[in-house]
Amino acid sequence: MKHLIIIVLILSCKLSLACQCPITSLTDKETNKYDIIFKGKIKSVKLNNTNSEAVFTIDELYKGLLAQDFKVLFNDADVCKIEMRAGDEWIIYANYHQIDNAKMDFCSRSRKFFKNNKEDFFAETTGISYEEELRYLQSNLGLHKLMKENPNRVENRNILPTGNQSIVIIICSILGLIFFYVLINKIFKKIS
């Protein structure tokens, strides 16, 4: 019985410390760890356990090449999950996951804006307020322009043609084959 109590205590201590991240100060070295840094509001959230996504409308871009709306992936099934809700304002620190989205982990410097400063637990863990962090990013990284549209979007590459488009493609292919056949026959008749 004594061993069981010790095992339960050890496991509960590990679970309680599972959501602890190393405390880091906001420096150039820290910001260099991330490909993308921006301030934005969540436009929509789609929960799907480990593949959850939040689409942000970016207000200020400090690092990266992004369009106005940008998708950030996160793990909603994790014990240390990040709670994302539409309308919330965040400063996001993330790394590219694919061309048009990023992956954010629990221990990134990403932080939510709280209207009441007393609720801002990020200020306790980082030692800096939301406004101070914004001022640091604006002065040290500067504001970057957003791309008008992401040229690397892949969502339109696999669209099948409509019925009329298919018929036109088939007719053009048949005419091309006939033209090629006639051309080859003329060339062989001249040679022989």
DRENGU-189432 format. One record per residue (C-alpha): x, y, z; residue in three letters. Coordinates in Angstrom, 1 decimal, padded with zeros to 4 digits, m for minus. Layout:
DRENGU-189432
PT      X      Y      Z type
PT      X      Y      Z  Ala
...
end
This chain:
DRENGU-189432
PT      X      Y      Z type
PT  000.0  000.0  000.0  Met
PT  002.9  002.3  000.8  Lys
PT  004.4  001.8 m002.6  His
PT  001.1  002.5 m004.3  Leu
PT  000.8  005.8 m002.5  Ile
PT  004.4  006.8 m003.5  Ile
PT  003.7  005.9 m007.2  Ile
PT  000.5  007.9 m007.2  Val
PT  002.3  010.9 m005.7  Leu
PT  005.1  010.7 m008.3  Ile
PT  002.7  010.4 m011.2  Leu
PT  000.6  013.3 m009.9  Ser
PT  003.7  015.5 m009.5  Cys
PT  004.8  014.7 m013.1  Lys
PT  001.3  015.6 m014.4  Leu
PT  001.2  018.8 m012.5  Ser
PT  004.6  019.8 m013.9  Leu
PT  003.8  018.7 m017.4  Ala
PT  002.5  022.1 m018.4  Cys
PT  005.5  024.0 m017.1  Gln
PT  007.6  025.6 m019.8  Cys
PT  011.1  027.1 m019.4  Pro
PT  011.0  030.8 m018.6  Ile
PT  012.6  032.8 m021.4  Thr
PT  013.3  036.5 m021.7  Ser
PT  012.3  038.5 m024.8  Leu
PT  015.6  039.0 m026.7  Thr
PT  016.8  038.8 m030.2  Asp
PT  018.0  035.3 m029.5  Lys
PT  014.5  034.3 m028.5  Glu
PT  012.8  035.9 m031.5  Thr
PT  015.2  034.2 m033.8  Asn
PT  013.8  030.8 m032.8  Lys
PT  010.6  031.6 m034.7  Tyr
PT  009.8  031.9 m038.4  Asp
PT  006.6  033.9 m037.8  Ile
PT  005.7  036.6 m035.3  Ile
PT  002.5  038.6 m035.6  Phe
PT m000.3  040.2 m033.7  Lys
PT m003.8  039.3 m034.8  Gly
PT m007.4  038.3 m034.0  Lys
PT m008.8  034.9 m034.4  Ile
PT m011.3  034.8 m037.3  Lys
PT m012.4  031.2 m036.9  Ser
PT m011.4  028.0 m035.0  Val
PT m011.8  024.5 m036.1  Lys
PT m011.2  021.9 m033.4  Leu
PT m009.9  018.5 m034.6  Asn
PT m007.9  017.1 m031.7  Asn
PT m004.2  017.1 m032.7  Thr
PT m005.0  018.9 m036.0  Asn
PT m007.0  021.9 m034.7  Ser
PT m006.6  025.1 m036.6  Glu
PT m007.2  028.8 m036.0  Ala
PT m007.4  031.3 m038.8  Val
PT m006.0  034.7 m037.8  Phe
PT m006.6  038.1 m039.3  Thr
PT m003.2  039.7 m038.9  Ile
PT m003.1  043.3 m037.6  Asp
PT  000.7  043.7 m037.3  Glu
PT  003.4  041.5 m038.8  Leu
PT  006.8  041.5 m037.2  Tyr
PT  008.4  038.5 m038.9  Lys
PT  007.6  036.2 m041.8  Gly
PT  005.9  036.5 m045.2  Leu
PT  002.1  036.2 m044.6  Leu
PT m001.2  037.2 m046.2  Ala
PT m003.9  039.0 m044.2  Gln
PT m005.5  035.7 m043.1  Asp
PT m003.2  033.0 m041.9  Phe
PT m003.9  029.5 m040.5  Lys
PT m002.1  028.4 m037.3  Val
PT m002.3  024.7 m036.3  Leu
PT m002.3  023.6 m032.7  Phe
PT m003.0  020.5 m030.6  Asn
PT m006.3  020.6 m028.8  Asp
PT m006.1  017.1 m027.5  Ala
PT m003.0  017.8 m025.4  Asp
PT m003.2  018.0 m021.6  Val
PT m001.5  021.4 m021.9  Cys
PT m003.8  022.7 m024.6  Lys
PT m004.0  026.2 m025.8  Ile
PT m007.5  027.6 m025.6  Glu
PT m008.4  029.5 m028.8  Met
PT m011.7  031.3 m029.4  Arg
PT m012.9  033.4 m032.3  Ala
PT m012.5  037.1 m031.5  Gly
PT m009.5  036.7 m029.2  Asp
PT m006.4  038.8 m029.8  Glu
PT m003.0  037.1 m029.7  Trp
PT  000.7  037.7 m030.3  Ile
PT  001.7  034.5 m032.1  Ile
PT  005.2  033.0 m032.2  Tyr
PT  005.3  030.0 m034.5  Ala
PT  007.3  028.1 m037.1  Asn
PT  006.2  027.2 m040.6  Tyr
PT  004.5  023.8 m040.8  His
PT  003.6  024.0 m044.5  Gln
PT  003.8  026.8 m047.1  Ile
PT  000.5  028.5 m046.0  Asp
PT  000.3  027.6 m042.3  Asn
PT  002.3  027.4 m039.1  Ala
PT  002.4  025.1 m036.1  Lys
PT  002.2  026.6 m032.6  Met
PT  003.2  024.6 m029.6  Asp
PT  002.3  025.1 m026.0  Phe
PT  005.7  026.4 m024.9  Cys
PT  006.1  029.0 m027.6  Ser
PT  006.0  032.7 m026.5  Arg
PT  002.5  033.1 m027.9  Ser
PT  000.2  034.9 m025.6  Arg
PT m003.4  036.1 m025.5  Lys
PT m004.5  039.7 m024.8  Phe
PT m006.5  040.2 m021.6  Phe
PT m008.5  043.3 m021.0  Lys
PT m007.9  043.0 m017.3  Asn
PT m004.2  043.0 m016.5  Asn
PT m004.8  040.9 m013.4  Lys
PT m006.0  038.0 m015.5  Glu
PT m002.9  038.0 m017.7  Asp
PT m001.0  034.9 m016.4  Phe
PT  001.4  035.3 m019.3  Phe
PT  002.8  038.4 m017.6  Ala
PT  003.6  036.3 m014.6  Glu
PT  005.5  033.7 m016.6  Thr
PT  007.3  036.0 m019.0  Thr
PT  007.9  039.0 m016.6  Gly
PT  006.6  041.4 m019.3  Ile
PT  003.2  042.8 m020.0  Ser
PT  001.3  042.5 m023.3  Tyr
PT  001.8  046.1 m024.2  Glu
PT  005.6  046.0 m023.3  Glu
PT  005.9  043.0 m025.6  Glu
PT  004.2  044.8 m028.4  Leu
PT  006.5  047.8 m028.0  Arg
PT  009.6  045.5 m028.0  Tyr
PT  008.4  043.8 m031.2  Leu
PT  007.5  047.1 m032.9  Gln
PT  010.8  048.7 m032.1  Ser
PT  013.2  045.8 m032.5  Asn
PT  011.6  043.8 m035.4  Leu
PT  009.6  046.6 m037.0  Gly
PT  006.4  046.3 m038.9  Leu
PT  006.4  044.3 m042.1  His
PT  004.0  044.5 m045.0  Lys
PT  001.5  041.7 m045.6  Leu
PT  001.4  040.0 m048.9  Met
PT m001.6  040.8 m051.0  Lys
PT m002.3  037.1 m051.7  Glu
PT m000.3  034.0 m051.0  Asn
PT  001.0  032.9 m054.4  Pro
PT  001.8  029.4 m053.1  Asn
PT m001.7  028.4 m052.3  Arg
PT m002.3  024.9 m053.5  Val
PT m006.0  024.6 m053.0  Glu
PT m006.9  025.3 m056.7  Asn
PT m004.4  022.9 m058.3  Arg
PT m006.6  019.8 m058.2  Asn
PT m009.9  021.1 m059.5  Ile
PT m011.4  018.8 m062.1  Leu
PT m012.7  020.4 m065.3  Pro
PT m016.5  020.8 m065.8  Thr
PT m018.3  018.6 m068.3  Gly
PT m018.1  021.2 m071.1  Asn
PT m014.4  021.7 m070.4  Gln
PT m013.8  017.9 m070.6  Ser
PT m015.5  017.7 m074.0  Ile
PT m013.4  020.6 m075.4  Val
PT m010.2  018.9 m074.1  Ile
PT m011.2  015.6 m075.7  Ile
PT m012.1  017.2 m079.0  Ile
PT m008.8  019.2 m079.1  Cys
PT m006.9  016.0 m078.2  Ser
PT m008.5  014.1 m081.1  Ile
PT m007.9  016.9 m083.5  Leu
PT m004.2  017.1 m082.4  Gly
PT m003.8  013.4 m082.9  Leu
PT m005.3  013.6 m086.4  Ile
PT m003.1  016.5 m087.3  Phe
PT  000.0  014.6 m086.0  Phe
PT m001.1  011.5 m088.0  Tyr
PT m001.5  013.4 m091.2  Val
PT  001.8  015.3 m090.8  Leu
PT  003.7  012.0 m090.1  Ile
PT  002.1  010.4 m093.2  Asn
PT  003.1  013.3 m095.5  Lys
PT  006.7  013.2 m094.1  Ile
PT  006.9  009.4 m094.8  Phe
PT  005.4  009.8 m098.3  Lys
PT  008.1  012.4 m099.2  Lys
PT  010.9  010.1 m097.9  Ile
PT  009.7  007.1 m099.8  Ser
end
